[in-house]
């Protein structure tokens, strides 16, 4: 989860930031953390919020 958040940094390309946002949501859900808490703890709240629907979809697919 923390590794995924590193990929959300501003100095990376947009596609890597989006991938990091999706992984942040997915891995956080596998860790049992609520989505609201993930967004609240993230340093990149807008990106985490935008990636939430896709991340929840991936979590459902990978479960």
N, CA and C atoms as an extended XYZ file, in Angstrom:
189
Properties=species:S:1:pos:R:3:atomname:S:1:resname:S:1:resid:I:1 pbc="F F F"
N         0.825       -1.181        0.000 N   UNK     1
C         0.000        0.000        0.000 CA  UNK     1
C         0.877        1.255        0.000 C   UNK     1
N         1.910        1.251        0.827 N   UNK     2
C         2.782        2.424        0.884 CA  UNK     2
C         3.600        2.561       -0.397 C   UNK     2
N         3.969        1.425       -0.966 N   UNK     3
C         4.718        1.458       -2.230 CA  UNK     3
C         3.854        2.062       -3.335 C   UNK     3
N         2.571        1.700       -3.348 N   UNK     4
C         1.662        2.236       -4.362 CA  UNK     4
C         1.532        3.748       -4.218 C   UNK     4
N         1.542        4.241       -2.984 N   UNK     5
C         1.414        5.685       -2.785 CA  UNK     5
C         2.645        6.431       -3.307 C   UNK     5
N         3.798        5.783       -3.306 N   UNK     6
C         4.992        6.409       -3.857 CA  UNK     6
C         4.852        6.639       -5.361 C   UNK     6
N         4.078        5.795       -6.019 N   UNK     7
C         3.859        5.947       -7.460 CA  UNK     7
C         2.826        7.029       -7.782 C   UNK     7
N         2.278        7.669       -6.768 N   UNK     8
C         1.305        8.732       -6.975 CA  UNK     8
C         1.949       10.117       -6.931 C   UNK     8
N         3.259       10.177       -6.822 N   UNK     9
C         3.967       11.457       -6.704 CA  UNK     9
C         3.865       12.267       -7.994 C   UNK     9
N         3.956       13.576       -7.865 N   UNK    10
C         3.769       14.503       -8.978 CA  UNK    10
C         4.866       14.434      -10.034 C   UNK    10
N         6.042       13.953       -9.669 N   UNK    11
C         7.143       13.953      -10.625 CA  UNK    11
C         7.098       12.780      -11.610 C   UNK    11
N         6.118       11.900      -11.487 N   UNK    12
C         5.980       10.756      -12.382 CA  UNK    12
C         4.987       11.049      -13.501 C   UNK    12
N         5.049       10.241      -14.545 N   UNK    13
C         4.095       10.382      -15.649 CA  UNK    13
C         2.686       10.069      -15.152 C   UNK    13
N         1.700       10.626      -15.828 N   UNK    14
C         0.314       10.491      -15.415 CA  UNK    14
C        -0.124        9.033      -15.363 C   UNK    14
N         0.282        8.227      -16.328 N   UNK    15
C        -0.164        6.826      -16.341 CA  UNK    15
C         0.371        6.061      -15.140 C   UNK    15
N         1.565        6.388      -14.669 N   UNK    16
C         2.109        5.728      -13.479 CA  UNK    16
C         1.399        6.211      -12.216 C   UNK    16
N         1.017        7.473      -12.209 N   UNK    17
C         0.283        8.016      -11.058 CA  UNK    17
C        -1.087        7.366      -10.945 C   UNK    17
N        -1.756        7.169      -12.077 N   UNK    18
C        -3.071        6.521      -12.060 CA  UNK    18
C        -2.935        5.065      -11.626 C   UNK    18
N        -1.931        4.376      -12.156 N   UNK    19
C        -1.691        2.992      -11.751 CA  UNK    19
C        -1.430        2.914      -10.249 C   UNK    19
N        -0.632        3.838       -9.729 N   UNK    20
C        -0.367        3.878       -8.298 CA  UNK    20
C        -1.625        4.135       -7.486 C   UNK    20
N        -2.488        5.012       -7.988 N   UNK    21
C        -3.752        5.291       -7.299 CA  UNK    21
C        -4.652        4.072       -7.255 C   UNK    21
N        -4.712        3.347       -8.361 N   UNK    22
C        -5.529        2.122       -8.400 CA  UNK    22
C        -4.966        1.081       -7.439 C   UNK    22
N        -3.649        0.909       -7.461 N   UNK    23
C        -3.026       -0.068       -6.560 CA  UNK    23
C        -3.208        0.334       -5.097 C   UNK    23
N        -3.153        1.609       -4.823 N   UNK    24
C        -3.337        2.098       -3.450 CA  UNK    24
C        -4.710        1.690       -2.918 C   UNK    24
N        -5.737        1.870       -3.728 N   UNK    25
C        -7.089        1.495       -3.310 CA  UNK    25
C        -7.206       -0.021       -3.177 C   UNK    25
N        -6.732       -0.754       -4.170 N   UNK    26
C        -6.853       -2.220       -4.155 CA  UNK    26
C        -6.114       -2.816       -2.956 C   UNK    26
N        -4.850       -2.463       -2.783 N   UNK    27
C        -4.058       -3.048       -1.698 CA  UNK    27
C        -4.579       -2.615       -0.331 C   UNK    27
N        -5.078       -1.401       -0.255 N   UNK    28
C        -5.673       -0.947        0.997 CA  UNK    28
C        -6.909       -1.744        1.358 C   UNK    28
N        -7.733       -2.046        0.376 N   UNK    29
C        -8.927       -2.854        0.629 CA  UNK    29
C        -8.548       -4.280        1.018 C   UNK    29
N        -7.510       -4.849        0.381 N   UNK    30
C        -7.055       -6.181        0.777 CA  UNK    30
C        -6.508       -6.170        2.202 C   UNK    30
N        -5.986       -5.045        2.644 N   UNK    31
C        -5.486       -4.908        4.015 CA  UNK    31
C        -6.615       -4.665        5.008 C   UNK    31
N        -7.833       -4.478        4.500 N   UNK    32
C        -8.985       -4.291        5.373 CA  UNK    32
C        -9.234       -2.856        5.787 C   UNK    32
N        -8.638       -1.907        5.091 N   UNK    33
C        -8.822       -0.488        5.408 CA  UNK    33
C       -10.009        0.043        4.616 C   UNK    33
N       -10.850        0.833        5.266 N   UNK    34
C       -12.006        1.420        4.587 CA  UNK    34
C       -11.545        2.454        3.570 C   UNK    34
N       -12.311        2.603        2.503 N   UNK    35
C       -11.961        3.539        1.433 CA  UNK    35
C       -11.880        4.968        1.969 C   UNK    35
N       -12.786        5.331        2.841 N   UNK    36
C       -12.781        6.684        3.409 CA  UNK    36
C       -11.472        6.933        4.158 C   UNK    36
N       -11.015        5.932        4.903 N   UNK    37
C        -9.749        6.080        5.635 CA  UNK    37
C        -8.560        6.145        4.687 C   UNK    37
N        -8.606        5.389        3.590 N   UNK    38
C        -7.527        5.443        2.601 CA  UNK    38
C        -7.402        6.843        2.015 C   UNK    38
N        -8.538        7.419        1.641 N   UNK    39
C        -8.521        8.762        1.062 CA  UNK    39
C        -8.059        9.774        2.095 C   UNK    39
N        -8.538        9.637        3.312 N   UNK    40
C        -8.179       10.578        4.383 CA  UNK    40
C        -6.678       10.546        4.675 C   UNK    40
N        -6.056        9.354        4.625 N   UNK    41
C        -4.632        9.211        4.953 CA  UNK    41
C        -3.712        9.529        3.771 C   UNK    41
N        -4.254        9.559        2.573 N   UNK    42
C        -3.424        9.748        1.382 CA  UNK    42
C        -2.903       11.180        1.284 C   UNK    42
N        -1.676       11.306        0.764 N   UNK    43
C        -1.113       12.639        0.504 CA  UNK    43
C        -1.681       13.204       -0.790 C   UNK    43
N        -2.311       12.361       -1.598 N   UNK    44
C        -2.854       12.752       -2.900 CA  UNK    44
C        -4.348       12.430       -2.915 C   UNK    44
N        -5.108       13.203       -2.173 N   UNK    45
C        -6.524       12.922       -1.965 CA  UNK    45
C        -7.352       12.961       -3.253 C   UNK    45
N        -7.077       13.898       -4.135 N   UNK    46
C        -7.846       14.004       -5.378 CA  UNK    46
C        -7.609       12.775       -6.248 C   UNK    46
N        -6.360       12.387       -6.397 N   UNK    47
C        -6.040       11.220       -7.211 CA  UNK    47
C        -6.634        9.954       -6.599 C   UNK    47
N        -6.551        9.803       -5.282 N   UNK    48
C        -7.136        8.631       -4.623 CA  UNK    48
C        -8.645        8.603       -4.813 C   UNK    48
N        -9.288        9.753       -4.757 N   UNK    49
C       -10.735        9.820       -4.949 CA  UNK    49
C       -11.122        9.449       -6.379 C   UNK    49
N       -10.383        9.956       -7.342 N   UNK    50
C       -10.671        9.666       -8.750 CA  UNK    50
C       -10.458        8.184       -9.052 C   UNK    50
N        -9.478        7.573       -8.431 N   UNK    51
C        -9.152        6.168       -8.694 CA  UNK    51
C       -10.006        5.187       -7.884 C   UNK    51
N       -10.849        5.676       -7.000 N   UNK    52
C       -11.637        4.797       -6.139 CA  UNK    52
C       -12.568        3.856       -6.915 C   UNK    52
N       -13.380        4.323       -7.872 N   UNK    53
C       -14.264        3.373       -8.573 CA  UNK    53
C       -13.492        2.256       -9.296 C   UNK    53
N       -12.431        2.619       -9.998 N   UNK    54
C       -11.632        1.623      -10.694 CA  UNK    54
C       -10.930        0.681       -9.724 C   UNK    54
N       -10.438        1.225       -8.621 N   UNK    55
C        -9.773        0.400       -7.616 CA  UNK    55
C       -10.720       -0.591       -6.968 C   UNK    55
N       -11.940       -0.149       -6.694 N   UNK    56
C       -12.928       -1.068       -6.118 CA  UNK    56
C       -13.320       -2.149       -7.120 C   UNK    56
N       -13.403       -1.794       -8.388 N   UNK    57
C       -13.687       -2.782       -9.430 CA  UNK    57
C       -12.569       -3.831       -9.486 C   UNK    57
N       -11.317       -3.381       -9.485 N   UNK    58
C       -10.200       -4.314       -9.513 CA  UNK    58
C       -10.166       -5.189       -8.274 C   UNK    58
N       -10.457       -4.611       -7.128 N   UNK    59
C       -10.501       -5.392       -5.895 CA  UNK    59
C       -11.547       -6.492       -5.991 C   UNK    59
N       -12.685       -6.158       -6.552 N   UNK    60
C       -13.749       -7.150       -6.728 CA  UNK    60
C       -13.314       -8.254       -7.692 C   UNK    60
N       -12.658       -7.880       -8.781 N   UNK    61
C       -12.186       -8.861       -9.766 CA  UNK    61
C       -11.105       -9.776       -9.204 C   UNK    61
N       -10.198       -9.215       -8.390 N   UNK    62
C        -9.063       -9.974       -7.874 CA  UNK    62
C        -9.432      -10.795       -6.633 C   UNK    62
N       -10.594      -10.550       -6.065 N   UNK    63
C       -10.993      -11.289       -4.848 CA  UNK    63
C       -11.432      -12.691       -5.173 C   UNK    63
